[in-house]
Amino acid sequence: IVLFAGVAMNFILAYILILSLLLINGKSIQNPNAVIGNISKDSKSIEKIFPQDKITEINGKKIEKWEDISKVIDEVAKSDQKDTPMKISLERGIEKVNLEIGLTYNEEDKRYYLGVIPEFKLEKYGFIEAIKDSGTVFNRIIEETLSGIKQLVTGKLKRTDMSGPIGIIKVVGDASKGGLEVLTWLTIMLSVNIGIFNLLPFPALDGGRIIFVILEIIGIKVDKKLEEKVHIVGMMLLFGMLIYATGNDIMNMMEK
């Protein structure tokens, strides 16, 4: 119970902070109608379509909801007309506007797009709903953390992707410039990461000590001196990892 307590508090802190942020900030609800919220700066729609415009037709096809825009764009992108400007009708307040706008090609994603972003509105969370969604967010963070550990073990992470104490201090400093909310999300991430790391079945960590306790519970006697030596070796390896991570931070700073 004592060995699990520290990890439990890491997870409880993270969950409470997530719940608090959801209750304070509310949730973003997409307007189901074809109302524009924003426009991509690198698209051909910039300076032609504006926020709050409501698209009613594209190439003669009626647009009633946001999904209709995606369907028409996909059809045009797959046809021979993808490089031909589309005829778009929209409502701008009480005014009806007709435009001709071509699709923008994204080299990175290898796809065509109009460059319009839907309108989102903030709504307050109900307490029960916030509890449920906080659990979903918490589980997602755990999955991403485990995925990161897997990449680290399998060698898929590059040296420059890893951070030690110096790197973490820099990240915290950068996050503080983004305000309390960004700093809170960083606290959540670090708290979950520390909790999971401590649960790893590695000597000297809580997870490693729990293994020895489980062995005793199932009746396997472990020499206490041997257990102590195992934890000492584990501690030395952890210090080695700490020194490597710190050196890695210094190398990253020098390269930048």
C-alpha positions, -999 to +999 in steps of 0.1 A: +000+000+000+028+024+009+047+016-024+015+023-044+006+054-025+031+078-042+021+066-077-016+069-067-011+105-056+006+113-089-024+100-108-049+116-085-032+150-088-032+147-126-069+137-128-080+165-104-061+191-125-077+177-158-111+179-142-105+214-129-094+226-164-125+211-181-149+226-155-132+261-159-127+262-196-158+242-208-159+223-240-157+233-277-188+224-297-186+226-335-214+245-352-232+218-373-240+244-399-216+254-426-205+285-407-168+296-410-148+300-379-114+307-394-094+305-426-060+289-432-035+317-440-018+297-468-050+288-487-065+306-517-096+313-496-078+339-475-092+375-480-121+360-499-140+341-472-143+355-437-153+343-403-191+340-398-197+335-435-221+307-442-215+285-473-247+276-490-236+261-524-204+248-540-205+241-577-243+241-577-245+216-549-265+227-519-246+229-486-267+224-454-241+211-429-203+212-425-199+176-436-214+186-470-184+208-476-159+180-471-179+157-494-179+182-523-142+190-518-133+153-519-153+148-551-136+178-568-101+168-556-106+134-572-119+147-605-103+165-635-117+198-622-094+200-591-073+228-607-104+247-618-118+274-595-150+264-577-182+285-577-191+291-541-222+309-528-223+321-493-243+343-469-225+372-453-249+387-428-280+397-450-258+398-481-255+369-506-220+366-522-208+345-551-171+337-554-147+316-575-120+300-554-095+273-564-084+245-541-050+247-524-026+218-527-007+208-496+027+193-505+032+177-471-002+160-468-005+154-506-041+166-506-063+194-519-082+216-494-104+247-494-088+261-462-119+269-441-122+259-405-156+254-388-169+277-361-167+264-325-186+276-295-177+271-258-202+254-235-199+247-198-194+212-186-219+194-164-201+179-134-209+142-143-199+148-179-166+164-169-158+135-146-163+111-176-143+132-201-115+138-176-111+100-174-109+098-212-082+125-213-063+109-184-064+075-202-051+091-234-022+107-216-013+073-201-014+056-235+008+083-250+033+080-221+035+042-225+039+046-262+068+070-255+085+045-232+081+018-258+098+040-284+126+047-259+131+010-252+130+000-288+154+028-298+129+046-320+135+079-301+164+100-312+189+114-287+176+149-294+140+138-284+150+130-248+153+155-220+168+154-185+167+178-156+181+208-175+157+202-204+127+199-181+136+232-164+138+249-198+104+234-208+088+246-175+103+280-181+089+281-216+055+268-204+053+295-178+053+322-205+022+306-220+002+312-188-012+292-160-032+268-182-001+257-202+018+252-170-010+232-156-011+208-186+027+204-182+022+196-146-004+169-156+020+154-181+049+153-157+028+139-129+015+110-151+050+104-165+066+102-130+038+079-118+042+055-147+080+056-145+079+047-108+057+017-115+082+002-139+095-032-126+131-018-123+152-021-092+152+009-068+119+022-082+086+015-065+077-010-092+109-030-086+102-030-048+066-041-054+079-072-073+098-083-042+068-077-020+046-098-044+073-126-042+070-126-004+032-126-006+032-158-028+056-174-004+089-170-021+115-159+005+141-134-008+174-128+009+172-092+022+209-086+016+204-098-020+174-075-024+194-046-011+223-053-035+198-055-064+183-021-055+218-006-051+227-017-087+194-003-099+201+030-081+235+032-098+219+025-132+194+053-126+222+077-116+239+067-148+208+075-168+205+108-150+240+118-159+235+107-195+202+127-198+219+158-183+248+155-207+223+151-235+206+183-224+239+201-226+246+187-261+212+198-273+217+233-259+251+235-276+237+223-310+210+250-308 
